[in-house]
């Protein structure tokens, strides 16, 4: 569910400059993740803070499981999901 909502939001933001700018502006908030989720909710996207965090952890965990024998080294792209979303919009 959250993956679908994130994809919908990012797709919309790529075609709506006002939404893109508003999402990018969440970087400057005191709590960027909360600001991102609050804005998403205001725009009609069901993205909660807990789901965003959990989805990001799941993505990183799957990278670790995909490493034969378990990865104990830093793998490029293990950024936080929020940072990846902001980078995609930049």
N, C-alpha and C positions, 0 to 999 in steps of 0.2 A: 504494500500500500504506500509506504513512504517513498519508495523508489519512484513509483508512478507520479506521486505528487511533486517530488523534486524535479523530475524530468519535465513535467507540465510547466512548473514555475520557471525553470531555466529557459525552456523553449519560448515562453511568453516574454520573458525579460530580454531575450535576444531580438525580439521584434518590437518591443515597446521601450523606448529610451527612458521614459519616466520611471518605469518599474525597475529597469536595470540600474539607473542612478540611485534610486531609493534603496535597492538591495546593497549596492556598493557602499552607500553611506552608513550602513549598519556597522561597518568596520570601526567607525569613530565613536560608537555608543559605549557607555560604561560597561554594558554586558552585550557584546556583539551577537552572540548566539540567541539570546532572548529577543533582542531587537529584530533579528532575522526571522525568527519564528513568529513573533507578534505581527510583523509586516506581512508575512506569508498568510497568516490567519485573516488579517484585514482584507487581503486580496482574494480570499476564498479558497486557499490551499490548506489542507489539513496536515500541517507539519508541526509537531510538538517538539519541545526541547529534548525530552527524554528519547523520543523516537529518532531524532537527528543524531544524538550522541550514540545511541545503540546501533544505528545503521552504520555510522562511521567505524565503530568498534568491530562490527561484523565484517565489514570490508577489510579491515586490517588483519583480523583474525584469519580470514580465509587466505590471505597472502602468506601468513605464517604456516598454515596447514599445507599450502601448496608447495612448500619447500621440503624436499626429500630429507627426512630425518629431523625436521623442525629447524627453522631458521633462527640462528642466534646472532645474526649480523644485521646491520641496518640495510634495509631494502629501499631503494629510491621510490618515492611516491607514497611513503607512509605518513603523509600529512594528515592533518585533521580534515574531516569532510567539509566543514565550513570554509576553511582556507582554500580547498580545491574548488568549491562552488564560486567563491569570490574571484579566484584566479580565472576561472572559466568565463566569468562575466567581464573581466577587465580588458 
